[in-house]
Amino acid sequence: MKRRNVRRFLLLLGILFVSSALLLSIIKFRESQKQICVFPNGFEIENIPVGGLTPEFAKQRVKQIFESPITVKIDGSQLQINPKDLGTTTNIDQVIERAAKPCTQMTAWQKFWFSIWKLPVSGFETDPIVVNVENSNIQTFVDGNIINRYIELPLYPFALPGTTQFASGKPGTTIDRDLLVRKIAEALQNPENRFVEVSTSKVSEMEPDLSQIEYLLKDNIQKSNFEGIVEIYLNKLSTSESIQFAFQNRNPVTPDIAFTAASTVKIPIMVSSLWREEFPVSDLVLGWLNHMIIYSENDPADRLMERISGVRGPLVVTEDLQKMGLPNTFISGYFYFGAPLLDVVSTPANSRTDIDLDPDLYNQTTTSDIAALLSEIYKCASNNKNKLVEISENKITAEKCQLMVDTLSKNKIGALIEAGVPEGTRVAHKHGWSEETDGLLHTVSDVAIVFGPENDYVFTIFVYSSQQLLFDDANYLIAYLAQTAFNGLNPNHQIIWEFSEN
């Protein structure tokens, strides 16, 4: 009886233990399913600590940081940019979802197992957070909300009609727009540094646009009392920008008129001579060059052309000009009295039927041709690689071109272009005038490289009158227009001196 009672007791006790264990397991199982998924201590997403947080709270914290405003400091002022105003989107939801997978995707039995054995959940990983934003959106925001506040366009100096002067311009300010856009884009991706700083920069006062210079030159011609033809070519050497125009009786006409070259043709003679001379140049040739350019003597010009070719010297000079692409400039005979005409040269300029000034059959040029030659001499003197060097097959060098510039700079007459620029300004030029077949003066010209304090430029001008052209009248007009050009290209060194017209 006793044994039976013991067995029964033990059976009941076993059933109780099993029932208790089963009940406890059920309770633990249910508890394990209720456990909240949290990131382990020390876990970070883009250096943002989210340890101990559920995925939902972690998402809120990360979004709060990545959606916080960007502070932009420009000089002494600040403004804030809300990322939402730029149309930003992020992959935060996807990053959090993937990071939480070790605990959010556990099976019920895995949760139970890890719970009863108190095993730590591992394998948490994170991907980079990417803020998606179109650069065009940032640019639009910057243009509409920032740039206009801080950019002030510089004011161009403008012409003062009736004078040779230009009103002063005004400097401006600017911001590096591309740099600002790039820095904002970088700050949007950075949860630790939501600060952008840039500075404005000064835009220096601008010089007059060539169109303003052209306007004032034309205005001064039209307001003058000159009855005849004026043609001007201006080349800004730093940019190769140029203007060219012509007036007849103060009315615009088509430029590239054929003029008597007179002594300006001595520049091509100098180029052709040095083309064929060794450097350093002999004292004999150097003397001829000086007397031809500085004193405008004709006999040294003939000697130099004879040295090129006994009979055909002038024609060889013309051939050189054609190789240089100057179709309207030629010399077809020597200067000495009674020299034969070696060739009758037809050019596009002297073939025009609208304007015929009856230019000298011995030598002719145009403002653009002689300006192009002076421009090439200038470039050659500055750099040993240019058209003159190439065409001459390296026989014209930078040293020879510098000699040409120096020789032209010694031609000092105190009139024409020289009279229109400040005293001491370097003017490498050649003037030209001569009596025509009727014994009267009809054409006066001056062609120059002007070395200004702000800009170097080529200025060529020819004036013509079918009546007798008084030198004083031509001198006043050329100097006045030369001063206009100088002031426009050197606005911070303008000449105040007023001319007195005779």
SVG drawing of the C-alpha trace seen along z (x, -y; Angstrom):
<svg xmlns="http://www.w3.org/2000/svg" viewBox="-2 -129 80 131">
<polyline fill="none" stroke="black" stroke-width="0.4" points="0.0,0.0 2.8,-2.3 4.6,-1.7 1.5,-2.4 1.1,-5.7 4.7,-6.6 4.4,-5.9 1.3,-7.9 2.9,-10.8 5.9,-10.7 3.7,-10.5 1.7,-13.5 4.9,-15.3 6.3,-14.6 3.2,-15.8 3.3,-18.9 6.9,-19.6 6.2,-19.0 3.1,-21.1 5.0,-23.8 7.9,-23.7 5.4,-23.8 3.5,-26.6 6.8,-28.5 7.9,-27.9 4.6,-29.2 5.0,-32.3 8.6,-32.8 7.6,-32.2 5.0,-34.8 7.3,-37.2 10.0,-36.7 7.5,-37.6 6.7,-40.9 10.3,-41.9 11.0,-45.2 13.8,-45.3 16.5,-47.7 19.9,-48.5 22.8,-47.3 24.7,-49.7 27.4,-51.7 25.7,-51.1 25.9,-54.2 24.5,-55.2 26.6,-57.8 28.3,-58.6 24.9,-59.2 24.5,-57.0 21.3,-54.9 22.3,-52.2 19.3,-51.3 16.8,-52.8 14.1,-51.0 14.3,-51.3 11.4,-53.8 13.1,-56.1 16.5,-55.6 14.8,-56.7 13.4,-59.8 16.8,-60.8 18.6,-60.3 15.9,-62.2 16.0,-65.0 19.6,-65.5 19.6,-65.1 16.6,-67.3 18.0,-70.0 18.6,-73.4 21.8,-74.3 23.3,-77.5 25.0,-79.7 27.3,-82.5 28.2,-85.1 30.5,-87.8 28.9,-89.0 25.3,-87.7 23.7,-84.3 20.7,-82.6 19.2,-79.1 18.1,-76.6 15.6,-74.0 16.6,-70.8 12.9,-70.3 12.9,-73.6 15.5,-72.0 13.4,-69.0 15.7,-66.6 15.0,-62.9 17.0,-60.3 17.4,-56.6 17.1,-56.7 14.0,-54.4 15.9,-51.8 19.1,-52.1 17.2,-51.7 15.2,-48.8 18.4,-47.0 20.2,-47.8 17.4,-46.4 17.1,-43.1 19.0,-40.9 16.1,-41.5 13.2,-42.4 13.4,-39.3 14.0,-36.8 11.5,-33.9 9.4,-33.3 11.5,-30.3 14.7,-32.4 13.4,-35.1 12.4,-32.4 15.8,-30.8 17.8,-34.0 15.5,-35.1 15.8,-32.0 19.5,-31.8 19.9,-35.5 22.0,-35.6 23.0,-39.0 21.7,-39.7 24.5,-40.3 25.1,-41.0 23.8,-44.7 25.1,-46.5 24.5,-49.9 24.8,-51.5 25.7,-55.0 22.9,-57.5 22.5,-59.3 20.7,-62.7 19.3,-62.9 19.1,-66.5 19.3,-67.9 22.1,-70.5 19.7,-72.5 17.4,-72.8 20.2,-74.2 21.2,-76.5 17.6,-77.8 17.4,-78.4 20.8,-80.1 19.9,-82.3 16.6,-83.3 17.4,-83.7 21.1,-84.4 22.8,-85.7 20.6,-88.8 21.3,-89.9 25.0,-89.9 25.9,-90.3 26.2,-93.9 27.2,-94.2 30.0,-96.6 29.0,-99.7 30.7,-100.3 32.2,-103.7 30.2,-105.5 30.9,-108.1 30.4,-111.7 29.2,-113.2 30.9,-116.4 34.1,-115.5 36.9,-113.0 36.1,-111.7 34.3,-108.7 32.4,-108.8 33.9,-106.6 32.4,-103.2 31.7,-101.5 33.2,-98.3 30.9,-95.5 30.7,-92.4 30.2,-88.7 30.0,-85.3 31.5,-82.1 28.1,-80.5 29.5,-77.1 31.5,-76.9 28.4,-77.9 26.3,-75.3 28.9,-72.6 29.3,-73.5 25.6,-73.3 25.4,-69.9 28.2,-68.7 26.6,-70.0 23.4,-68.2 25.3,-64.9 27.1,-65.7 25.2,-65.2 28.0,-66.6 28.6,-69.9 25.6,-71.7 27.5,-75.0 28.6,-76.7 30.7,-79.8 31.7,-81.8 32.8,-85.3 32.0,-87.8 34.8,-89.1 35.2,-92.5 34.8,-92.9 37.1,-95.7 35.8,-98.7 35.4,-97.9 36.8,-99.8 34.6,-101.2 33.3,-98.6 34.7,-99.1 31.2,-99.9 31.3,-103.0 34.6,-104.0 33.3,-103.6 30.2,-105.6 32.3,-108.5 34.7,-108.5 31.8,-108.6 30.1,-111.3 33.2,-113.5 33.6,-113.1 30.0,-114.0 30.2,-117.0 33.4,-118.2 33.5,-120.8 35.6,-118.5 34.4,-118.1 36.0,-115.0 36.8,-111.4 37.9,-110.0 38.6,-106.3 39.8,-104.7 40.9,-101.2 41.4,-100.4 42.7,-97.1 42.9,-96.3 45.9,-94.1 45.2,-92.2 42.0,-90.8 42.4,-91.3 39.0,-93.1 38.8,-95.8 36.5,-98.5 36.7,-100.0 34.5,-102.6 34.7,-105.5 32.8,-108.7 32.4,-111.0 31.3,-114.5 30.2,-113.2 28.0,-110.4 29.0,-106.7 30.4,-104.9 31.9,-101.5 35.5,-101.3 38.6,-99.9 39.0,-102.8 42.2,-103.0 44.4,-105.8 47.8,-107.1 50.1,-105.4 52.9,-108.1 55.4,-107.5 53.4,-104.9 54.5,-102.5 58.0,-102.7 56.8,-100.3 56.5,-97.5 59.8,-98.5 61.4,-98.1 59.8,-94.7 61.0,-93.4 64.5,-94.7 64.9,-93.1 63.4,-89.9 66.6,-89.6 69.2,-91.0 71.3,-89.2 71.0,-90.2 72.5,-92.2 71.9,-94.6 74.9,-96.4 75.4,-100.1 74.8,-101.0 71.4,-99.4 70.5,-100.6 71.3,-104.1 69.1,-103.9 66.3,-102.5 66.6,-105.4 66.6,-108.1 63.7,-106.4 61.5,-106.1 62.6,-108.8 63.3,-111.6 61.0,-110.2 63.7,-110.6 63.0,-108.9 66.5,-108.2 67.3,-105.7 64.0,-103.9 65.2,-103.6 68.6,-102.3 67.0,-99.6 64.7,-98.5 67.7,-98.4 69.5,-96.2 66.5,-93.8 66.5,-93.7 68.2,-96.2 65.3,-96.9 62.4,-95.0 62.9,-96.1 59.4,-97.8 57.7,-94.8 59.4,-92.4 58.1,-94.4 54.6,-94.2 55.0,-90.4 55.9,-90.1 52.8,-92.1 50.7,-89.7 52.3,-86.7 51.2,-88.3 47.6,-88.5 47.5,-92.3 45.9,-92.6 45.4,-96.4 48.9,-97.6 51.7,-98.0 54.6,-100.0 55.3,-99.9 58.1,-102.3 61.1,-104.0 60.7,-107.3 63.3,-109.3 61.9,-112.0 61.1,-110.5 61.3,-106.9 59.4,-104.6 56.2,-102.9 57.1,-99.2 53.6,-97.8 50.0,-99.0 48.5,-97.2 44.8,-96.5 43.5,-95.8 40.0,-95.2 40.2,-98.7 41.2,-100.7 38.7,-98.7 35.8,-100.1 33.4,-102.2 31.6,-104.0 34.6,-105.9 37.7,-106.8 40.2,-109.2 42.5,-108.9 45.2,-107.4 48.9,-107.5 49.6,-104.7 53.0,-104.2 51.9,-103.4 48.6,-102.7 47.2,-101.1 44.1,-100.8 43.6,-101.4 43.0,-97.7 46.0,-96.5 48.5,-98.7 46.9,-98.1 47.2,-94.3 50.9,-94.7 51.5,-96.8 49.6,-94.2 51.8,-91.4 55.0,-93.4 53.8,-94.0 53.0,-90.3 56.2,-89.2 58.2,-91.5 56.4,-89.9 56.6,-86.3 58.9,-84.7 55.9,-82.7 53.5,-84.6 52.5,-85.1 55.6,-87.2 57.9,-84.5 56.0,-81.7 55.8,-83.5 59.5,-84.5 60.5,-81.0 62.0,-82.3 64.0,-85.0 62.0,-87.6 62.6,-87.2 61.4,-88.7 64.7,-90.7 64.1,-92.2 60.5,-93.0 61.6,-94.7 64.1,-96.7 61.1,-97.8 59.1,-98.9 62.1,-100.8 62.7,-102.5 59.1,-103.6 59.1,-104.8 61.9,-107.3 59.7,-109.0 58.7,-112.0 56.9,-114.9 54.7,-116.1 51.7,-116.1 48.9,-113.9 48.5,-110.8 51.3,-111.9 49.5,-115.2 46.4,-113.2 48.0,-111.1 49.7,-112.1 53.2,-113.3 55.7,-110.4 53.3,-107.8 55.3,-105.5 53.9,-105.8 55.6,-103.6 54.2,-105.2 54.8,-106.5 53.0,-109.5 52.4,-110.2 51.5,-113.1 52.6,-114.4 51.6,-116.8 49.5,-115.3 49.9,-115.9 48.0,-119.2 50.6,-120.5 48.2,-120.4 47.9,-118.4 44.9,-116.1 45.7,-113.1 47.2,-113.1 47.7,-109.8 49.2,-108.4 49.5,-104.7 50.7,-103.7 51.2,-101.2 50.2,-103.0 51.6,-101.6 49.0,-102.7 49.2,-102.4 46.2,-100.1 46.0,-98.8 48.3,-98.6 46.5,-99.2 47.0,-99.9 45.3,-103.1 45.4,-103.9 43.7,-107.0 43.6,-108.5 41.9,-111.8 41.3,-113.1 39.8,-116.2 39.2,-116.7 39.9,-120.4 43.2,-121.6 43.7,-119.9 45.3,-122.3 47.7,-120.4 46.5,-122.2 43.0,-121.1 44.1,-117.5 46.4,-117.6 43.6,-118.9 41.1,-116.2 43.6,-113.3 44.8,-114.4 41.3,-114.8 40.2,-111.4 43.5,-109.8 42.7,-111.3 39.2,-109.8 40.7,-106.4 43.3,-106.7 40.8,-107.7 38.5,-104.9 41.2,-102.3 42.9,-103.9 39.9,-105.1 41.9,-105.6 44.5,-107.8 42.2,-110.0 43.5,-113.3 41.9,-116.4 43.6,-118.8 41.2,-120.5 42.2,-121.2 41.7,-124.6 40.5,-124.1 41.9,-126.7"/>
</svg>
